[in-house]
Amino acid sequence: MIRPMKQVNIGVIGLGWFGEKHCEVLSGLPRVNLGAICTRTQSRLDEVGDRFGVPSAKRYADYGEMLADPDIEAVSITTMWDQHVGPAVAALEAGKHVFLEKPMASTVADCDAIVEAANQANGHFLVGHICRFNPRYAAAREAIAAGRI
């Protein structure tokens, strides 16, 4: 018996350029609902929320409040990299699946804290190192492995 895939509710924490791009991509995926957004600036919440049809009740200025929302199953964290540790650890501790934009954090200690939280979490954790799929990076790796670089 084939069961239909359920829709996944995803929130985005951080609504700068990368956060907006995450909203754009997530809102266009089948079986994904851009279920919540979070940033500290109300005007930005309104602008992005209106553009992507996020209900006012699902626009958060505090990521802790968003993470307490039982409807949200996963989050993309797109804050500035030196502000990743707080929301990443909190999201993992809240049982959410986490996609964290690179770099993970600004210090090794912060990275270790995120890794420890991920190891203890029920949710999945992924760092968005998307450049490894870029053909230029693959060519550079091959050149290094072959001793040309």
DSSP file with accessible surface (Angstrom, degrees, kcal/mol):
  #  RESIDUE AA STRUCTURE BP1 BP2  ACC     N-H-->O    O-->H-N    N-H-->O    O-->H-N    TCO  KAPPA ALPHA  PHI   PSI    X-CA   Y-CA   Z-CA
    1    1 A M              0   0  216      0, 0.0     2,-0.6     0, 0.0     0, 0.0   0.000 360.0 360.0 360.0 127.2    0.0    0.0    0.0
    2    2 A I        -     0   0  164      0, 0.0     0, 0.0     0, 0.0     0, 0.0  -0.832 360.0-157.3 -94.0 121.4    1.4    3.4   -1.0
    3    3 A R        -     0   0  194     -2,-0.6     3,-0.1     1,-0.0     2,-0.0  -0.811  23.5-111.0 -96.6 139.9    0.6    6.1    1.5
    4    4 A P        -     0   0  120      0, 0.0     2,-0.2     0, 0.0    -1,-0.0  -0.382  36.8-107.6 -66.3 144.9    0.6    9.7    0.4
    5    5 A M        -     0   0  138      1,-0.1     2,-0.1    -2,-0.0    26,-0.1  -0.513  35.1-125.4 -71.6 140.6    3.5   11.7    1.8
    6    6 A K        -     0   0  130     -2,-0.2     2,-0.3     1,-0.1    -1,-0.1  -0.440  25.5-100.1 -82.7 163.2    2.4   14.2    4.4
    7    7 A Q        -     0   0  108     -2,-0.1     2,-0.5    25,-0.1    25,-0.2  -0.627  32.9-140.2 -81.9 138.4    3.1   17.9    4.3
    8    8 A V  E     -a   32   0A  47     23,-2.7    25,-3.1    -2,-0.3     2,-0.6  -0.872   6.7-141.7-102.8 131.1    6.0   19.1    6.4
    9    9 A N  E     -a   33   0A  37     -2,-0.5    64,-2.4    62,-0.3    65,-1.4  -0.842  25.2-176.5 -94.9 119.3    5.7   22.4    8.3
   10   10 A I  E     -ab  34  74A  23     23,-2.8    25,-1.9    -2,-0.6    26,-1.1  -0.927  11.5-157.8-121.3 139.6    9.0   24.3    8.3
   11   11 A G  E     -ab  36  75A   0     63,-2.5    65,-2.5    -2,-0.4     2,-0.5  -0.816   9.5-142.2-110.3 155.0    9.9   27.6    9.9
   12   12 A V  E     -ab  37  76A   0     24,-1.7    26,-1.9    -2,-0.3     2,-0.6  -0.979   7.2-160.2-119.8 125.9   12.7   30.0    9.0
   13   13 A I  E     +ab  38  77A   4     63,-3.0    65,-3.2    -2,-0.5    66,-0.3  -0.925  69.6  30.2-106.6 113.8   14.7   31.7   11.7
   14   14 A G        -     0   0    9     24,-3.2    25,-0.2    -2,-0.6    64,-0.1   0.417  62.2-153.6 104.7 117.3   16.4   34.8   10.3
   15   15 A L        +     0   0    4      4,-0.1    -1,-0.1     3,-0.1    64,-0.1  -0.130  50.6 118.3-120.1  38.6   15.0   36.8    7.4
   16   16 A G  S  > S-     0   0   43     62,-0.3     4,-2.7     4,-0.0     5,-0.2   0.059  90.9 -62.3 -76.6-157.1   18.0   38.4    5.8
   17   17 A W  H  > S+     0   0  168      1,-0.2     4,-2.1     2,-0.2     5,-0.1   0.931 140.1  44.4 -58.8 -48.7   18.9   37.7    2.2
   18   18 A F  H  > S+     0   0   84      1,-0.2     4,-2.5     2,-0.2    -1,-0.2   0.907 112.5  52.4 -64.9 -40.6   19.5   33.9    2.9
   19   19 A G  H  > S+     0   0    0     59,-0.4     4,-2.4     1,-0.2    -1,-0.2   0.915 108.7  50.2 -61.4 -41.5   16.4   33.6    5.0
   20   20 A E  H  X S+     0   0   41     -4,-2.7     4,-2.5     1,-0.2    -1,-0.2   0.909 109.7  51.1 -63.1 -40.8   14.3   35.2    2.2
   21   21 A K  H  X S+     0   0   69     -4,-2.1     4,-2.6    -5,-0.2     5,-0.2   0.898 108.9  51.4 -64.0 -39.8   15.8   32.7   -0.3
   22   22 A H  H  X S+     0   0   26     -4,-2.5     4,-3.1     2,-0.2     5,-0.3   0.927 110.2  49.4 -61.6 -43.8   14.9   29.8    2.0
   23   23 A C  H  X S+     0   0    0     -4,-2.4     4,-2.5     1,-0.2    -2,-0.2   0.920 110.9  50.6 -60.1 -43.2   11.4   31.1    2.2
   24   24 A E  H  X S+     0   0   92     -4,-2.5     4,-0.7     2,-0.2    -2,-0.2   0.936 115.8  40.4 -60.9 -48.4   11.2   31.4   -1.5
   25   25 A V  H >< S+     0   0   88     -4,-2.6     3,-0.9     1,-0.2     4,-0.5   0.947 116.3  48.7 -68.5 -48.4   12.5   27.8   -2.1
   26   26 A L  H >< S+     0   0   16     -4,-3.1     3,-1.4     1,-0.3    -2,-0.2   0.902 107.9  54.5 -60.7 -41.1   10.5   26.2    0.7
   27   27 A S  H 3< S+     0   0   56     -4,-2.5    -1,-0.3    -5,-0.3    -2,-0.2   0.718 108.6  51.1 -68.9 -16.1    7.2   27.9   -0.3
   28   28 A G  T << S+     0   0   62     -3,-0.9    -1,-0.3    -4,-0.7    -2,-0.2   0.448  88.6  99.7 -98.1  -1.2    7.7   26.4   -3.8
   29   29 A L  S X  S-     0   0   78     -3,-1.4     3,-1.3    -4,-0.5     2,-0.1  -0.688  76.4-117.2 -88.8 138.1    8.3   22.8   -2.8
   30   30 A P  T 3  S+     0   0   97      0, 0.0     3,-0.1     0, 0.0    -2,-0.1  -0.409  99.1  16.6 -67.8 146.0    5.5   20.3   -2.9
   31   31 A R  T 3  S+     0   0  132      1,-0.2   -23,-2.7   -24,-0.1     2,-0.4   0.661 103.8 109.1  65.7  16.9    4.5   18.8    0.4
   32   32 A V  E <   -a    8   0A  26     -3,-1.3     2,-0.5   -25,-0.2    -1,-0.2  -0.990  49.7-164.7-120.7 134.7    6.3   21.7    2.3
   33   33 A N  E     -a    9   0A  65    -25,-3.1   -23,-2.8    -2,-0.4     2,-1.7  -0.982  22.4-136.7-116.5 121.4    4.4   24.4    4.1
   34   34 A L  E     +a   10   0A  10     -2,-0.5   -23,-0.2     1,-0.2   -25,-0.1  -0.643  38.2 173.5 -71.3  91.6    6.3   27.5    5.1
   35   35 A G  E     +     0   0A   6    -25,-1.9     2,-0.3    -2,-1.7   -24,-0.2   0.666  49.8   1.3 -86.3 -19.1    4.6   27.3    8.5
   36   36 A A  E     -a   11   0A   0    -26,-1.1   -24,-1.7    -3,-0.1     2,-0.3  -0.980  53.5-156.8-164.2 155.4    6.4   30.1   10.4
   37   37 A I  E     -ac  12  59A   0     21,-2.0    23,-3.1    -2,-0.3     2,-0.4  -0.953  10.0-162.1-135.6 156.7    9.0   32.8   10.2
   38   38 A C  E     +ac  13  60A   5    -26,-1.9   -24,-3.2    -2,-0.3     2,-0.3  -0.979  24.1 133.8-147.6 128.5   11.1   34.6   12.8
   39   39 A T        -     0   0   28     21,-1.8     6,-0.1    -2,-0.4    -2,-0.1  -0.942  52.0-119.5-159.6 161.1   13.1   37.8   12.9
   40   40 A R  S    S+     0   0  188     -2,-0.3     2,-0.7     1,-0.1    21,-0.1   0.665  90.2  84.0 -80.1 -14.0   13.4   40.5   15.5
   41   41 A T     >  -     0   0   78      1,-0.2     4,-2.2     2,-0.0     3,-0.3  -0.802  63.1-158.5 -99.0 114.9   12.2   43.3   13.2
   42   42 A Q  H  > S+     0   0  107     -2,-0.7     4,-2.6     1,-0.2     5,-0.2   0.879  92.0  54.6 -59.4 -41.0    8.4   43.6   12.9
   43   43 A S  H  > S+     0   0   86      1,-0.2     4,-2.5     2,-0.2    -1,-0.2   0.893 110.1  47.5 -63.2 -36.0    8.5   45.4    9.5
   44   44 A R  H  > S+     0   0   44     -3,-0.3     4,-2.7     2,-0.2     5,-0.4   0.896 109.7  53.2 -71.4 -38.8   10.6   42.6    8.1
   45   45 A L  H  X S+     0   0    1     -4,-2.2     4,-2.6     1,-0.2     5,-0.3   0.931 112.5  45.2 -57.3 -46.4    8.2   40.0    9.5
   46   46 A D  H  X S+     0   0   61     -4,-2.6     4,-2.7     2,-0.2     5,-0.3   0.928 113.6  48.9 -64.7 -46.1    5.3   41.7    7.9
   47   47 A E  H  X S+     0   0   95     -4,-2.5     4,-2.0    -5,-0.2    -2,-0.2   0.958 119.6  35.7 -60.1 -52.4    7.0   42.2    4.5
   48   48 A V  H  X S+     0   0    0     -4,-2.7     4,-2.2     2,-0.2     6,-0.2   0.913 117.5  52.8 -71.6 -41.0    8.2   38.5    4.2
   49   49 A G  H  X>S+     0   0    0     -4,-2.6     5,-2.1    -5,-0.4     4,-0.8   0.918 111.4  46.1 -60.0 -43.9    5.1   37.1    5.9
   50   50 A D  H ><5S+     0   0  109     -4,-2.7     3,-0.6    -5,-0.3    -1,-0.2   0.919 111.7  51.9 -64.7 -43.1    2.8   39.0    3.5
   51   51 A R  H 3<5S+     0   0  111     -4,-2.0    -2,-0.2    -5,-0.3    -1,-0.2   0.880 119.9  33.4 -63.2 -36.4    4.9   38.0    0.4
   52   52 A F  H 3<5S-     0   0   41     -4,-2.2    -1,-0.2    -5,-0.1    -2,-0.2   0.336 110.2-113.4-107.5   9.2    4.9   34.3    1.3
   53   53 A G  T <<5 +     0   0   61     -4,-0.8    -3,-0.2    -3,-0.6    -4,-0.1   0.795  54.0 163.1  69.8  30.2    1.4   34.0    2.9
   54   54 A V      < -     0   0    2     -5,-2.1    -1,-0.2    -6,-0.2   -19,-0.1  -0.710  43.0-114.6 -82.7 124.3    2.5   33.2    6.4
   55   55 A P    >   -     0   0   79      0, 0.0     3,-2.2     0, 0.0    -1,-0.1  -0.223  20.2-117.3 -58.4 147.4   -0.4   33.9    8.8
   56   56 A S  G >  S+     0   0   92      1,-0.3     3,-1.5     2,-0.2    -2,-0.0   0.846 114.6  60.2 -54.2 -36.6    0.2   36.7   11.3
   57   57 A A  G 3  S+     0   0   83      1,-0.3    -1,-0.3     3,-0.0    -3,-0.0   0.638 102.8  53.4 -68.8 -11.9   -0.1   34.2   14.2
   58   58 A K  G <  S+     0   0   43     -3,-2.2   -21,-2.0     2,-0.0     2,-0.6   0.095  83.7  99.5-111.7  22.4    2.9   32.3   12.8
   59   59 A R  E <   -c   37   0A  35     -3,-1.5     2,-0.4   -23,-0.2   -21,-0.2  -0.939  57.4-169.8-110.2 115.2    5.2   35.4   12.6
   60   60 A Y  E     -c   38   0A  33    -23,-3.1   -21,-1.8    -2,-0.6     3,-0.1  -0.861  33.0-171.9-116.2 139.6    7.6   35.4   15.5
   61   61 A A  S    S+     0   0   52     -2,-0.4     2,-0.5   -23,-0.2    -1,-0.1   0.517  86.8  55.9 -95.1  -9.5   10.0   37.9   16.9
   62   62 A D    >>  -     0   0   77      1,-0.1     4,-1.6   -23,-0.0     3,-0.6  -0.980  69.9-154.6-127.4 117.0   11.3   35.4   19.4
   63   63 A Y  H 3> S+     0   0   83     -2,-0.5     4,-2.8     1,-0.2     5,-0.2   0.822  94.7  63.6 -64.9 -25.7   12.7   32.1   18.1
   64   64 A G  H 3> S+     0   0   35      1,-0.2     4,-1.1     2,-0.2    -1,-0.2   0.902 103.1  48.3 -62.2 -39.4   11.9   30.4   21.4
   65   65 A E  H <4 S+     0   0  115     -3,-0.6     4,-0.4     2,-0.2     3,-0.2   0.906 111.9  49.4 -66.9 -39.7    8.2   31.1   20.9
   66   66 A M  H >< S+     0   0    0     -4,-1.6     3,-1.6     1,-0.2     6,-0.2   0.926 108.6  52.6 -65.4 -41.1    8.4   29.7   17.3
   67   67 A L  H 3< S+     0   0   11     -4,-2.8    -1,-0.2     1,-0.3    -2,-0.2   0.752 102.6  59.5 -68.7 -21.1   10.2   26.6   18.6
   68   68 A A  T 3< S+     0   0   78     -4,-1.1    -1,-0.3    -3,-0.2    -2,-0.2   0.598  79.5 106.2 -79.5  -9.8    7.4   26.0   21.1
   69   69 A D    X   -     0   0   11     -3,-1.6     3,-1.3    -4,-0.4    -3,-0.0  -0.579  61.6-156.1 -73.2 113.2    4.9   25.8   18.2
   70   70 A P  T 3  S+     0   0  114      0, 0.0    -1,-0.2     0, 0.0    -3,-0.0   0.707  88.1  66.4 -67.1 -16.1    4.0   22.1   18.0
   71   71 A D  T 3  S+     0   0   88    -36,-0.1     2,-0.6     2,-0.0   -62,-0.3   0.757  83.3  85.2 -73.7 -24.8    3.0   22.6   14.3
   72   72 A I    <   +     0   0    2     -3,-1.3   -62,-0.2    -6,-0.2     3,-0.1  -0.697  48.7 171.6 -85.9 119.8    6.6   23.3   13.3
   73   73 A E        +     0   0   53    -64,-2.4    24,-2.2    -2,-0.6     2,-0.3   0.717  64.0  16.0 -97.6 -27.5    8.5   20.2   12.6
   74   74 A A  E     -bd  10  97A  13    -65,-1.4   -63,-2.5    22,-0.3     2,-0.3  -0.969  62.7-154.1-146.4 157.3   11.7   21.6   11.1
   75   75 A V  E     -bd  11  98A   2     22,-2.5    24,-2.7    -2,-0.3     2,-0.5  -0.984  12.2-145.5-136.3 147.0   13.6   24.9   10.9
   76   76 A S  E     -bd  12  99A   8    -65,-2.5   -63,-3.0    -2,-0.3     2,-0.7  -0.961  20.3-152.6-101.1 128.4   16.0   26.5    8.6
   77   77 A I  E     +bd  13 100A   0     22,-2.9    24,-2.3    -2,-0.5   -63,-0.2  -0.920  28.8 157.9-107.2 114.3   18.4   28.7   10.6
   78   78 A T        +     0   0   11    -65,-3.2   -59,-0.4    -2,-0.7   -62,-0.3  -0.011  26.1 128.0-127.1  25.3   19.7   31.6    8.5
   79   79 A T  S    S-     0   0   27    -66,-0.3     5,-0.1     1,-0.2    22,-0.1  -0.163  78.2 -64.0 -68.4 176.3   20.7   34.1   11.1
   80   80 A M    >   -     0   0  116      1,-0.1     3,-2.8     3,-0.1    -1,-0.2  -0.373  54.5-114.0 -60.3 143.8   24.2   35.6   10.9
   81   81 A W  G >  S+     0   0  117      1,-0.3     3,-1.2     2,-0.2    25,-0.3   0.784 115.6  58.8 -58.4 -28.8   26.8   32.9   11.5
   82   82 A D  G 3  S+     0   0   86      1,-0.2    -1,-0.3    23,-0.2    -2,-0.1   0.518 106.7  50.9 -79.8   1.1   27.9   34.3   14.8
   83   83 A Q  G <  S+     0   0   76     -3,-2.8    -1,-0.2     1,-0.1    -2,-0.2   0.092  82.6  96.7-118.8  20.3   24.3   34.0   16.1
   84   84 A H    <>  +     0   0    3     -3,-1.2     4,-2.4     1,-0.1     5,-0.3   0.836  66.7  68.5 -78.2 -35.6   23.8   30.3   15.1
   85   85 A V  H  > S+     0   0   34     -4,-0.3     4,-2.6     1,-0.2     5,-0.4   0.904  97.0  50.2 -61.1 -45.5   24.5   28.6   18.4
   86   86 A G  H  > S+     0   0   30      1,-0.2     4,-2.4     2,-0.2     5,-0.2   0.969 117.6  36.0 -59.1 -58.1   21.4   29.8   20.4
   87   87 A P  H  > S+     0   0    6      0, 0.0     4,-2.6     0, 0.0     5,-0.2   0.879 117.4  53.7 -66.8 -33.2   18.7   29.0   17.9
   88   88 A A  H  X S+     0   0    0     -4,-2.4     4,-2.4     2,-0.2     5,-0.2   0.962 113.2  41.3 -64.9 -49.9   20.4   25.8   16.7
   89   89 A V  H  X S+     0   0   26     -4,-2.6     4,-2.8    -5,-0.3     5,-0.2   0.937 116.5  49.8 -63.4 -44.1   20.8   24.3   20.2
   90   90 A A  H  X S+     0   0   27     -4,-2.4     4,-1.7    -5,-0.4    -1,-0.2   0.906 111.1  49.1 -62.4 -41.9   17.3   25.5   21.2
   91   91 A A  H  <>S+     0   0    0     -4,-2.6     5,-2.4     2,-0.2    -1,-0.2   0.923 112.7  47.3 -64.9 -43.0   15.7   24.0   18.0
   92   92 A L  H ><5S+     0   0    2     -4,-2.4     3,-1.5     1,-0.2    30,-0.4   0.924 112.1  49.6 -64.1 -42.1   17.5   20.6   18.6
   93   93 A E  H 3<5S+     0   0  150     -4,-2.8    -1,-0.2     1,-0.3    -2,-0.2   0.809 106.3  57.4 -66.9 -26.3   16.5   20.6   22.2
   94   94 A A  T 3<5S-     0   0   49     -4,-1.7    -1,-0.3    -5,-0.2    -2,-0.2   0.443 120.2-110.3 -82.1  -0.5   12.9   21.3   21.1
   95   95 A G  T < 5 +     0   0   38     -3,-1.5     2,-0.2     1,-0.3    -3,-0.2   0.640  69.6 143.0  83.2  15.3   12.9   18.2   19.0
   96   96 A K      < -     0   0   16     -5,-2.4     2,-0.3    -6,-0.2    -1,-0.3  -0.552  56.2-115.8 -86.0 152.3   12.9   20.0   15.6
   97   97 A H  E     -d   74   0A  72    -24,-2.2   -22,-2.5    -2,-0.2     2,-0.5  -0.680  39.8-148.3 -78.1 142.7   14.8   18.9   12.5
   98   98 A V  E     -de  75 125A   6     26,-3.0    28,-2.4    -2,-0.3     2,-0.6  -0.965  25.8-173.0-128.9 126.5   17.4   21.6   11.8
   99   99 A F  E     -de  76 126A  53    -24,-2.7   -22,-2.9    -2,-0.5     2,-0.5  -0.981  22.1-166.7-107.2 115.8   19.0   22.8    8.6
  100  100 A L  E     -de  77 127A   0     26,-3.1    28,-3.0    -2,-0.6   -22,-0.1  -0.919  16.6-128.7-110.4 122.9   21.7   25.2    9.6
  101  101 A E  E     - e   0 128A  13    -24,-2.3    28,-0.1    -2,-0.5   -22,-0.1  -0.310  49.0 -66.6 -63.4 151.5   23.3   27.6    7.1
  102  102 A K  S    S+     0   0   68     26,-0.6     2,-0.1    25,-0.1   -21,-0.1  -0.489 108.1  48.8 -82.5 160.2   27.1   27.5    7.0
  103  103 A P  S    S-     0   0   63      0, 0.0   -19,-0.1     0, 0.0     3,-0.1   0.725  75.6-142.8 -68.9 159.4   29.4   28.2    8.7
  104  104 A M        -     0   0   33     -2,-0.1     2,-0.3     1,-0.1    -3,-0.1   0.891  67.8 -33.2 -55.8 -46.7   28.1   26.4   11.8
  105  105 A A        -     0   0   12    -21,-0.1   -23,-0.2   -22,-0.1    -1,-0.1  -0.951  56.6-100.7-164.6 178.4   29.3   29.0   14.2
  106  106 A S  S    S+     0   0   52    -25,-0.3     2,-0.3    -2,-0.3   -24,-0.1   0.581  99.4  38.6 -93.7 -10.8   32.0   31.5   14.9
  107  107 A T  S  > S-     0   0   64      1,-0.1     4,-2.2   -25,-0.0     5,-0.2  -0.960  75.9-123.2-136.5 157.4   34.0   29.4   17.4
  108  108 A V  H  > S+     0   0  111     -2,-0.3     4,-3.0     1,-0.2     5,-0.2   0.904 114.3  56.4 -63.3 -38.8   35.0   25.8   17.8
  109  109 A A  H  > S+     0   0   69      1,-0.2     4,-2.1     2,-0.2    -1,-0.2   0.914 107.6  47.6 -60.9 -41.4   33.3   25.8   21.3
  110  110 A D  H  > S+     0   0   47      2,-0.2     4,-2.1     1,-0.2    -1,-0.2   0.906 111.7  50.2 -66.6 -40.4   30.0   27.0   19.7
  111  111 A C  H  X S+     0   0   31     -4,-2.2     4,-2.8     1,-0.2    -2,-0.2   0.929 109.8  51.3 -61.3 -43.5   30.3   24.3   17.0
  112  112 A D  H  X S+     0   0   99     -4,-3.0     4,-2.7     1,-0.2    -2,-0.2   0.894 108.0  52.1 -60.7 -39.4   31.0   21.7   19.7
  113  113 A A  H  X S+     0   0   42     -4,-2.1     4,-2.2     2,-0.2    -1,-0.2   0.907 111.3  46.9 -64.5 -39.9   27.8   22.8   21.6
  114  114 A I  H  X S+     0   0    0     -4,-2.1     4,-2.6     2,-0.2    -2,-0.2   0.933 112.7  49.1 -66.9 -44.3   25.8   22.5   18.4
  115  115 A V  H  X S+     0   0   61     -4,-2.8     4,-2.7     2,-0.2    -2,-0.2   0.923 110.9  50.4 -62.0 -43.4   27.2   19.0   17.7
  116  116 A E  H  X S+     0   0  105     -4,-2.7     4,-1.5     1,-0.2    -1,-0.2   0.929 111.3  48.2 -60.4 -44.9   26.6   17.9   21.2
  117  117 A A  H  X S+     0   0   11     -4,-2.2     4,-0.9     1,-0.2    -2,-0.2   0.909 111.9  50.3 -62.3 -40.1   23.0   19.1   21.0
  118  118 A A  H >< S+     0   0   19     -4,-2.6     3,-0.5     1,-0.2    -2,-0.2   0.898 108.1  52.7 -65.3 -39.4   22.6   17.3   17.6
  119  119 A N  H 3< S+     0   0  117     -4,-2.7    -1,-0.2     1,-0.2    -2,-0.2   0.803 114.6  42.1 -66.0 -28.1   24.0   14.1   19.1
  120  120 A Q  H 3< S+     0   0  141     -4,-1.5    -1,-0.2    -5,-0.2    -2,-0.2   0.573  99.1 100.6 -91.3 -11.0   21.4   14.2   21.9
  121  121 A A    <<  -     0   0   25     -4,-0.9   -28,-0.1    -3,-0.5     4,-0.1  -0.343  63.9-146.8 -83.0 156.1   18.5   15.3   19.7
  122  122 A N  S    S+     0   0  158    -30,-0.4    -1,-0.1    -2,-0.1     2,-0.1   0.697  81.3  77.0 -84.4 -25.5   15.7   13.2   18.3
  123  123 A G  S    S-     0   0   10    -31,-0.4     2,-0.2   -27,-0.3   -26,-0.2  -0.327  88.8-101.6 -83.1 168.2   15.6   15.4   15.2
  124  124 A H        -     0   0  142    -29,-0.1   -26,-3.0    -2,-0.1     2,-0.4  -0.585  30.8-153.1 -86.9 153.2   17.9   15.4   12.2
  125  125 A F  E     +e   98   0A  56     -2,-0.2     2,-0.4   -28,-0.2   -26,-0.2  -0.993  15.5 173.7-132.0 132.9   20.6   18.0   11.8
  126  126 A L  E     -e   99   0A  90    -28,-2.4   -26,-3.1    -2,-0.4     2,-0.5  -0.994  21.3-147.6-141.7 132.7   22.2   19.2    8.6
  127  127 A V  E     -e  100   0A  20     -2,-0.4     2,-2.3   -28,-0.2   -26,-0.2  -0.861  28.5-122.5 -97.5 134.3   24.7   22.0    7.8
  128  128 A G  E     +e  101   0A   2    -28,-3.0     2,-1.7    -2,-0.5   -26,-0.6  -0.374  47.6 155.8 -79.7  66.0   24.1   23.6    4.4
  129  129 A H    >   +     0   0   85     -2,-2.3     3,-0.8     1,-0.2     4,-0.1  -0.542  11.3 154.8 -87.0  72.0   27.5   23.0    2.8
  130  130 A I  G >   +     0   0   96     -2,-1.7     3,-1.8     1,-0.2     4,-0.2   0.710  52.2  78.2 -76.9 -18.5   26.0   23.3   -0.7
  131  131 A C  G >  S+     0   0   43      1,-0.3     3,-2.0    -3,-0.2     6,-0.3   0.757  76.0  75.5 -66.2 -21.5   29.2   24.4   -2.4
  132  132 A R  G <  S+     0   0  152     -3,-0.8    -1,-0.3     1,-0.3    -2,-0.1   0.724  93.4  54.1 -63.5 -17.7   30.6   20.8   -2.4
  133  133 A F  G <  S+     0   0  154     -3,-1.8    -1,-0.3    -4,-0.1    -2,-0.2   0.508  82.2 108.5 -92.1  -4.0   28.2   20.1   -5.2
  134  134 A N  S X> S-     0   0   41     -3,-2.0     4,-2.0    -4,-0.2     3,-0.8  -0.567  73.2-133.8 -73.5 130.2   29.5   23.0   -7.3
  135  135 A P  H 3> S+     0   0  105      0, 0.0     4,-2.5     0, 0.0     5,-0.2   0.830 104.0  58.9 -57.0 -31.5   31.5   21.6  -10.3
  136  136 A R  H 3> S+     0   0  185      2,-0.2     4,-2.0     1,-0.2     5,-0.1   0.897 107.1  46.1 -65.2 -39.3   34.3   24.1   -9.7
  137  137 A Y  H <> S+     0   0  129     -3,-0.8     4,-2.4    -6,-0.3    -1,-0.2   0.894 111.9  51.2 -70.5 -37.7   34.8   22.8   -6.2
  138  138 A A  H  X S+     0   0   40     -4,-2.0     4,-2.4     2,-0.2    -2,-0.2   0.919 110.3  49.7 -63.7 -41.2   34.7   19.2   -7.4
  139  139 A A  H  X S+     0   0   52     -4,-2.5     4,-2.4     2,-0.2    -2,-0.2   0.901 110.1  50.5 -64.6 -40.3   37.3   20.1  -10.1
  140  140 A A  H  X S+     0   0   42     -4,-2.0     4,-2.5     2,-0.2    -2,-0.2   0.924 109.9  50.4 -63.1 -43.1   39.6   21.7   -7.4
  141  141 A R  H  X S+     0   0  184     -4,-2.4     4,-2.8     1,-0.2    -2,-0.2   0.925 110.9  49.0 -61.0 -43.8   39.3   18.6   -5.2
  142  142 A E  H  X S+     0   0  124     -4,-2.4     4,-2.1     2,-0.2     6,-0.2   0.907 110.4  50.9 -62.5 -41.0   40.3   16.4   -8.2
  143  143 A A  H  <>S+     0   0   10     -4,-2.4     5,-2.0     2,-0.2     6,-1.1   0.903 111.9  47.2 -64.9 -38.7   43.2   18.6   -9.0
  144  144 A I  H ><5S+     0   0  101     -4,-2.5     3,-1.4     4,-0.2    -2,-0.2   0.944 112.0  49.7 -66.6 -46.4   44.4   18.5   -5.4
  145  145 A A  H 3<5S+     0   0   82     -4,-2.8    -2,-0.2     1,-0.3    -1,-0.2   0.847 110.7  50.6 -62.2 -32.7   44.0   14.7   -5.2
  146  146 A A  T 3<5S-     0   0   64     -4,-2.1    -1,-0.3    -5,-0.2    -2,-0.2   0.516 115.9-115.4 -83.2  -4.1   45.9   14.3   -8.5
  147  147 A G  T < 5S+     0   0   60     -3,-1.4    -3,-0.2    -4,-0.4    -2,-0.1   0.545  83.8 119.9  82.8   7.5   48.8   16.5   -7.2
  148  148 A R      <       0   0  173     -5,-2.0    -4,-0.2    -6,-0.2    -5,-0.1   0.734 360.0 360.0 -76.2 -22.4   48.3   19.3   -9.7
  149  149 A I              0   0  138     -6,-1.1    -2,-0.2    -9,-0.1    -1,-0.1  -0.987 360.0 360.0-123.2 360.0   47.6   21.7   -6.9
